Amino acid sequence: MKTISSSIIYKGIYKDLEAEFGYVEAHRIWALAERANKYLYEKYSAEDKFGTADMLFPAAAVYLALRKRQPDFPAMDMLRAYGTKTGERMRKLIHTITLLPGAPYIIWKNIGKISDHASSEALGYTRRGLAVTENISQVDVLSCPLHDMAKKMGLPAVCQTICAMDKVYMTGFRHIQYRRTKSVAEGDECCDYRLWWDGTKK
């Protein structure tokens, strides 16, 4: 079991809590979130067939702690904002990596295999319309294991934290454009992933 404090993805949210509520209340929220995180691992890990725990449980735990300690505070707004901020850090890292000579070309050359694997049943996804050409890759994801687990926990909206990361960090690839206008976690019928080669994109 991972604590939230040891999570590379989520440990930074403590600073947001402290900025919003001050040291004492942030500490109390954090302690409650750690207990909730432990509870979620104990209750749901056996059902976590697709390894969603480390990405999902900390977000759910912080949400639960905020709802308990600050019931009138818009907890999901904070989590989505944190997801966007984290996605931006990831975007910068991806952009730096794809500055390496030939890196974007290697990724795009293998985009069919990458898209097929990333949306595969083996990873817990269902999909339709997977299509890859020389210049375009597209797929509609109808269900994802993160959202399925969030629903199982009774917290489907919490998955939007990860969706917010995804929407930003996927724009970091040099020469590869990305667009997603829908999200299952936001009530749409699919997540519509569209990628295309653009040699002018820096």
C-alpha positions as CSV (number, residue, x, y, z in Angstrom):
1,M,0.0,0.0,0.0
2,K,1.3,3.4,-1.0
3,T,0.7,6.4,1.3
4,I,-0.4,9.7,-0.3
5,S,2.7,11.3,1.1
6,S,4.9,8.8,-0.8
7,S,3.0,9.2,-4.1
8,I,5.0,11.1,-6.8
9,I,1.7,12.1,-8.3
10,Y,-0.3,13.2,-5.3
11,K,2.0,14.3,-2.5
12,G,2.0,17.8,-3.9
13,I,-1.7,18.3,-3.2
14,Y,-0.8,19.0,0.5
15,K,0.6,22.4,-0.5
16,D,-2.7,23.3,-2.1
17,L,-4.5,22.3,1.0
18,E,-2.2,24.3,3.2
19,A,-2.6,27.4,0.9
20,E,-6.4,27.0,1.0
21,F,-7.0,26.1,4.7
22,G,-3.7,26.9,6.6
23,Y,-1.3,24.5,8.3
24,V,-3.5,23.2,11.1
25,E,-6.6,22.3,9.0
26,A,-4.5,21.1,6.1
27,H,-2.7,18.7,8.5
28,R,-6.0,17.4,9.8
29,I,-7.4,16.9,6.3
30,W,-4.2,15.1,5.3
31,A,-4.2,12.8,8.3
32,L,-7.8,11.9,7.5
33,A,-7.0,11.4,3.8
34,E,-4.2,9.0,4.7
35,R,-6.6,7.0,6.8
36,A,-9.1,6.9,4.0
37,N,-6.4,5.9,1.6
38,K,-5.5,3.0,3.8
39,Y,-9.1,2.0,4.1
40,L,-9.6,2.1,0.3
41,Y,-6.5,-0.1,-0.3
42,E,-7.7,-2.6,2.3
43,K,-11.3,-2.7,0.9
44,Y,-10.7,-2.6,-2.8
45,S,-7.2,-3.9,-3.6
46,A,-8.4,-7.4,-4.1
47,E,-10.8,-6.2,-6.8
48,D,-8.2,-4.0,-8.5
49,K,-7.5,-6.3,-11.4
50,F,-6.0,-3.6,-13.6
51,G,-3.7,-1.7,-11.2
52,T,-5.8,1.5,-10.7
53,A,-5.1,1.9,-7.0
54,D,-2.0,4.1,-7.0
55,M,-3.6,6.6,-9.5
56,L,-7.1,6.5,-8.1
57,F,-7.2,5.8,-4.4
58,P,-5.2,8.9,-3.2
59,A,-7.5,11.2,-5.2
60,A,-10.6,9.5,-3.7
61,A,-9.1,9.7,-0.2
62,V,-8.4,13.4,-0.5
63,Y,-11.9,13.9,-1.8
64,L,-13.4,12.0,1.1
65,A,-11.3,13.9,3.6
66,L,-12.4,17.2,2.2
67,R,-16.0,16.2,2.2
68,K,-15.7,15.2,5.8
69,R,-13.7,18.2,7.1
70,Q,-15.0,20.9,4.7
71,P,-18.4,19.8,3.4
72,D,-19.2,23.1,1.7
73,F,-15.9,23.3,-0.1
74,P,-15.9,22.3,-3.9
75,A,-13.6,19.4,-3.5
76,M,-13.7,18.2,-7.1
77,D,-12.8,21.7,-8.3
78,M,-9.6,21.4,-6.3
79,L,-8.9,17.9,-7.5
80,R,-9.5,18.8,-11.2
81,A,-7.2,21.9,-10.8
82,Y,-4.5,19.7,-9.2
83,G,-4.9,17.2,-12.1
84,T,-4.4,20.0,-14.6
85,K,-1.4,21.3,-12.8
86,T,0.1,17.8,-12.5
87,G,-0.6,17.2,-16.2
88,E,1.3,20.4,-17.1
89,R,4.4,19.1,-15.2
90,M,4.1,15.8,-17.1
91,R,3.6,17.7,-20.4
92,K,6.9,19.5,-19.9
93,L,8.7,16.2,-19.2
94,I,7.2,14.6,-22.3
95,H,8.2,17.6,-24.4
96,T,11.7,17.5,-23.1
97,I,12.0,13.7,-23.9
98,T,10.6,14.2,-27.4
99,L,13.3,16.9,-28.1
100,L,15.7,14.0,-28.4
101,P,16.6,13.5,-32.1
102,G,14.2,11.0,-33.7
103,A,12.1,10.5,-30.6
104,P,8.8,11.8,-32.1
105,Y,9.3,9.7,-35.3
106,I,9.9,6.5,-33.3
107,I,6.8,7.1,-31.2
108,W,4.7,7.8,-34.3
109,K,6.1,4.8,-36.2
110,N,4.8,2.7,-33.4
111,I,1.5,4.6,-32.7
112,G,-0.6,1.7,-33.9
113,K,0.8,-0.7,-31.4
114,I,0.8,1.9,-28.7
115,S,-2.9,2.9,-29.3
116,D,-3.9,-0.8,-29.5
117,H,-2.2,-1.7,-26.3
118,A,-3.2,1.4,-24.3
119,S,-6.9,0.9,-25.1
120,S,-6.9,-2.9,-24.9
121,E,-9.2,-5.3,-23.1
122,A,-6.1,-6.7,-21.4
123,L,-5.8,-3.4,-19.5
124,G,-9.5,-3.2,-18.7
125,Y,-10.7,-1.0,-21.5
126,T,-13.6,-1.4,-24.0
127,R,-13.4,0.6,-27.2
128,R,-14.7,1.1,-30.7
129,G,-13.3,2.5,-33.9
130,L,-9.6,1.9,-33.5
131,A,-8.1,3.2,-36.7
132,V,-4.5,4.0,-37.6
133,T,-3.2,5.4,-40.8
134,E,0.0,7.0,-41.9
135,N,-1.0,10.4,-40.4
136,I,-3.9,9.7,-37.9
137,S,-4.6,7.5,-34.9
138,Q,-8.1,7.5,-33.4
139,V,-10.1,5.4,-30.9
140,D,-13.2,5.8,-28.8
141,V,-12.8,4.4,-25.3
142,L,-16.2,3.3,-24.0
143,S,-15.1,2.3,-20.6
144,C,-11.9,2.5,-18.6
145,P,-10.7,0.6,-15.5
146,L,-10.1,3.8,-13.5
147,H,-13.7,5.0,-14.0
148,D,-15.0,1.5,-13.4
149,M,-13.2,1.3,-10.0
150,A,-14.3,4.8,-9.1
151,K,-17.9,3.8,-9.7
152,K,-17.4,0.7,-7.6
153,M,-16.3,2.9,-4.8
154,G,-19.3,5.1,-5.3
155,L,-17.1,8.1,-6.3
156,P,-17.3,8.2,-10.1
157,A,-16.5,11.9,-10.4
158,V,-13.1,11.4,-8.7
159,C,-11.7,9.9,-12.0
160,Q,-11.9,13.3,-13.5
161,T,-8.7,14.1,-11.6
162,I,-6.8,11.7,-13.8
163,C,-8.8,12.8,-16.9
164,A,-7.6,16.4,-16.2
165,M,-4.0,15.2,-16.2
166,D,-4.5,13.2,-19.4
167,K,-6.0,16.1,-21.3
168,V,-2.9,18.2,-20.6
169,Y,0.1,15.9,-20.6
170,M,-0.9,14.3,-23.9
171,T,-0.3,17.6,-25.7
172,G,3.4,17.4,-24.8
173,F,4.6,15.3,-27.7
174,R,6.6,17.1,-30.3
175,H,5.2,16.7,-33.8
176,I,2.1,14.9,-32.5
177,Q,-1.2,16.8,-32.1
178,Y,-3.8,15.5,-29.6
179,R,-7.4,16.2,-29.0
180,R,-10.0,14.7,-26.7
181,T,-13.4,16.5,-26.5
182,K,-15.4,13.8,-24.5
183,S,-14.9,11.9,-21.3
184,V,-16.8,8.9,-19.9
185,A,-16.0,10.2,-16.4
186,E,-17.7,13.5,-17.3
187,G,-20.9,11.7,-18.5
188,D,-20.1,11.3,-22.2
189,E,-20.6,8.0,-24.0
190,C,-16.9,7.7,-24.8
191,C,-13.5,9.3,-24.5
192,D,-12.7,10.3,-28.1
193,Y,-8.9,10.1,-28.5
194,R,-7.6,11.7,-31.7
195,L,-3.9,12.0,-32.6
196,W,-2.3,13.1,-35.8
197,W,1.2,13.8,-37.1
198,D,2.1,17.4,-37.5
199,G,5.7,18.0,-38.4
200,T,5.4,21.7,-37.6
201,K,4.4,21.2,-34.0
202,K,7.3,22.2,-31.7
